Amino acid sequence: MKAVTVAAFGEPPQVSEQPEPKVGPDTVLVRVKVAGVNPVDWKVAAGRLDSILYVYLPLIPGWDVAGVVEKVGAAVTEYAPGDEVIAYDRMDTVQHGAYAELVPVPVRSLARKPASLSWQQAGGLPLAGLAAYQSLQAADVAKGDTVLVNNAAGGVGSFAVQIAVATGARVIGTAGEAKAGYLRSLGAEPVAYGEGLVQRVRALAPEGVDAALDFYGGEAISASMELTKSPSRVVSLVDPAIRELGGRYVFVRPDHAGLAELGSLSDAGKLTVHVEQELPLTDVAEAWQLSQSGHTTGKIVLRVS
Ligand SMILES: NC(=O)c1ccc[n+]([C@@H]2O[C@H](COP(=O)([O-])OP(=O)(O)OC[C@H]3O[C@@H](n4cnc5c(N)ncnc54)[C@H](OP(=O)(O)O)[C@@H]3O)[C@@H](O)[C@H]2O)c1
C-alpha cells in the first residue's frame, strides 16, 4: 500500500510503498478516503512528543480517518466490510497512522460516518471535533453560559464555537480581524486577539465570561484567567502548566460516543466542517507547511483515494 512515512525525527515526510498493516482481533482495517491534518502530526514527526508518547520510527503520521471498512478482526461484531466510518485513531503507541491507503483502527475509536458530511468534511472532523467537545465538557459549558473561545477560527475552534452555540451558550471568539465574518457565520461574536484583548472582551461582556477555552497558549491563557470567574473553568489544549493556575489541561481521547454525538449534531444541521484545502497525499509537505503557517481557517485534509 502507498503511505507517507517519516524516517527519523525532523526528516521530511515521503510517500512510499509499505506492507499492509496487521488486523488485530478487536481492530478494523480501514481503506482511507481522506486523512485530516492536525498540528500534532508534524509535531510528532519533529520529535516534539517523544518524551510523552512511545513513537516508533519509521512512522506513518496521522490520527484522523474517514474511509471504508476493508477487513475486520476475529472478535469484531460492530462493523463489517463496506461500512463507512470515521475515527480518531490515536493508539497508545505511535507508528501506523492515517496518512496511508490502509490503516488499522481499534473498535473503541470508530464511529459511523455522518451521512450529511462529504468524505472531505468527514476526514476533518474526528480529532479537532472531539478536542472541542471534550474541552467544552471539561469547562462545564451549559445553556446560558458565556464562553470565550481563544483561536476560534482554526480547526478546533471552529468546532468549539458551533458546539457551544448548539448547547445554547453565548460565544465570544478570537481570531485576526480578517476572520470576523467567518466567526459570525459560525455563531460567535468576534474579537481580535492580541494586546487589549481583555478590554475588547469586557466591552461585549462587562461581567467577564463563565468559561474560557484556550487553543493558542500564552496571552490567551492570561486573558482567560483574568476574564473568567473561576479558574477551574479555564481549559487549555495547549499548555499543561495551566494546572498551576487552577485551570484544566485536556489531551483529546479516542471516544466512540463523542464521535457519534458529533455525527448527530452534523446530521441535525448544527455542525459543519469548513475545509480550507484538500490536497493529494503526495502533497503532504505542502499540507504541513500550510498548517505550520498558523493561520489556516477550519481544516486541511489529504485525499488518499
Ligand atoms: N491537547 C490536545 O489534545 C489538542 C488537540 C487538538 C489541538 N491541539 C493544539 O491546539 C492548537 C490549535 O489547534 P488547531 O488544529 O485548531 O490549530 P490551527 O487550525 O492550525 O489554528 C489556526 C488558527 O490560529 C489562529 N491564530 C493565530 N494566532 C493566534 C493568536 N495569537 N490568538 C488566537 N488565535 C490565533 C489563526 O487565526 P488568524 O489566521 O486570524 O491569525 C488560525 O485561524 C494547536 O497548538 C494544537 O496542537 C491540542
The ligand as an SDF file (V2000), in Angstrom:
LIG
                    3D

 48 52  0  0  0  0  0  0  0  0999 V2000
   -4.2240   18.7290   23.6680 N   0  0  0  0  0  0  0  0  0  0  0  0
   -4.8960   18.2450   22.6170 C   0  0  0  0  0  0  0  0  0  0  0  0
   -5.4910   17.1540   22.6910 O   0  0  0  0  0  0  0  0  0  0  0  0
   -5.0110   19.0390   21.3460 C   0  0  0  0  0  0  0  0  0  0  0  0
   -5.9610   18.6740   20.3820 C   0  0  0  0  0  0  0  0  0  0  0  0
   -6.0900   19.4580   19.2250 C   0  0  0  0  0  0  0  0  0  0  0  0
   -5.2680   20.5730   19.0510 C   0  0  0  0  0  0  0  0  0  0  0  0
   -4.3500   20.8720   19.9970 N   0  0  0  0  0  0  0  0  0  0  0  0
   -3.4980   22.0750   19.8510 C   0  0  0  0  0  0  0  0  0  0  0  0
   -4.3840   23.1960   19.8540 O   0  0  0  0  0  0  0  0  0  0  0  0
   -3.8580   24.2150   18.9950 C   0  0  0  0  0  0  0  0  0  0  0  0
   -4.9180   24.5950   17.9720 C   0  0  0  0  0  0  0  0  0  0  0  0
   -5.1190   23.5080   17.0660 O   0  0  0  0  0  0  0  0  0  0  0  0
   -5.8820   23.7590   15.6820 P   0  0  0  0  0  0  0  0  0  0  0  0
   -5.8700   22.4890   14.9340 O   0  0  0  0  0  0  0  0  0  0  0  0
   -7.1640   24.4550   15.9240 O   0  0  0  0  0  0  0  0  0  0  0  0
   -4.8330   24.8020   15.0150 O   0  0  0  0  0  0  0  0  0  0  0  0
   -4.9430   25.6020   13.6720 P   0  0  0  0  0  0  0  0  0  0  0  0
   -6.1410   25.1790   12.9000 O   0  0  0  0  0  0  0  0  0  0  0  0
   -3.6150   25.4900   12.9800 O   0  0  0  0  0  0  0  0  0  0  0  0
   -5.1150   27.1280   14.1510 O   0  0  0  0  0  0  0  0  0  0  0  0
   -5.0400   28.1270   13.1670 C   0  0  0  0  0  0  0  0  0  0  0  0
   -5.7140   29.3890   13.6900 C   0  0  0  0  0  0  0  0  0  0  0  0
   -4.9210   30.0010   14.7120 O   0  0  0  0  0  0  0  0  0  0  0  0
   -5.2970   31.3730   14.7640 C   0  0  0  0  0  0  0  0  0  0  0  0
   -4.3450   32.1850   15.4960 N   0  0  0  0  0  0  0  0  0  0  0  0
   -3.1060   32.5630   15.0860 C   0  0  0  0  0  0  0  0  0  0  0  0
   -2.5460   33.3580   16.0310 N   0  0  0  0  0  0  0  0  0  0  0  0
   -3.4490   33.4790   17.0540 C   0  0  0  0  0  0  0  0  0  0  0  0
   -3.4450   34.1740   18.3060 C   0  0  0  0  0  0  0  0  0  0  0  0
   -2.4050   34.9060   18.7230 N   0  0  0  0  0  0  0  0  0  0  0  0
   -4.5610   34.0490   19.1100 N   0  0  0  0  0  0  0  0  0  0  0  0
   -5.6220   33.3170   18.7180 C   0  0  0  0  0  0  0  0  0  0  0  0
   -5.6750   32.6560   17.5280 N   0  0  0  0  0  0  0  0  0  0  0  0
   -4.5950   32.7280   16.7130 C   0  0  0  0  0  0  0  0  0  0  0  0
   -5.3700   31.7350   13.3060 C   0  0  0  0  0  0  0  0  0  0  0  0
   -6.2190   32.8460   13.1300 O   0  0  0  0  0  0  0  0  0  0  0  0
   -5.6880   34.0470   12.1500 P   0  0  0  0  0  0  0  0  0  0  0  0
   -5.4210   33.4220   10.8210 O   0  0  0  0  0  0  0  0  0  0  0  0
   -6.8020   35.0250   12.1620 O   0  0  0  0  0  0  0  0  0  0  0  0
   -4.4010   34.5560   12.7750 O   0  0  0  0  0  0  0  0  0  0  0  0
   -5.8910   30.4660   12.6240 C   0  0  0  0  0  0  0  0  0  0  0  0
   -7.2550   30.5370   12.2240 O   0  0  0  0  0  0  0  0  0  0  0  0
   -2.5670   23.6320   18.3970 C   0  0  0  0  0  0  0  0  0  0  0  0
   -1.4690   24.0460   19.1920 O   0  0  0  0  0  0  0  0  0  0  0  0
   -2.7540   22.1320   18.5280 C   0  0  0  0  0  0  0  0  0  0  0  0
   -1.5400   21.4110   18.5610 O   0  0  0  0  0  0  0  0  0  0  0  0
   -4.1910   20.1420   21.1350 C   0  0  0  0  0  0  0  0  0  0  0  0
  1  2  1  0
  2  3  2  0
  2  4  1  0
  4  5  1  0
  4 48  2  0
  5  6  2  0
  6  7  1  0
  7  8  2  0
  8  9  1  0
  8 48  1  0
  9 10  1  0
  9 46  1  0
 10 11  1  0
 11 12  1  0
 11 44  1  0
 12 13  1  0
 13 14  1  0
 14 15  2  0
 14 16  1  0
 14 17  1  0
 17 18  1  0
 18 19  2  0
 18 20  1  0
 18 21  1  0
 21 22  1  0
 22 23  1  0
 23 24  1  0
 23 42  1  0
 24 25  1  0
 25 26  1  0
 25 36  1  0
 26 27  1  0
 26 35  1  0
 27 28  2  0
 28 29  1  0
 29 30  1  0
 29 35  2  0
 30 31  1  0
 30 32  2  0
 32 33  1  0
 33 34  2  0
 34 35  1  0
 36 37  1  0
 36 42  1  0
 37 38  1  0
 38 39  2  0
 38 40  1  0
 38 41  1  0
 42 43  1  0
 44 45  1  0
 44 46  1  0
 46 47  1  0
M  CHG  2   8   1  16  -1
M  END
$$$$
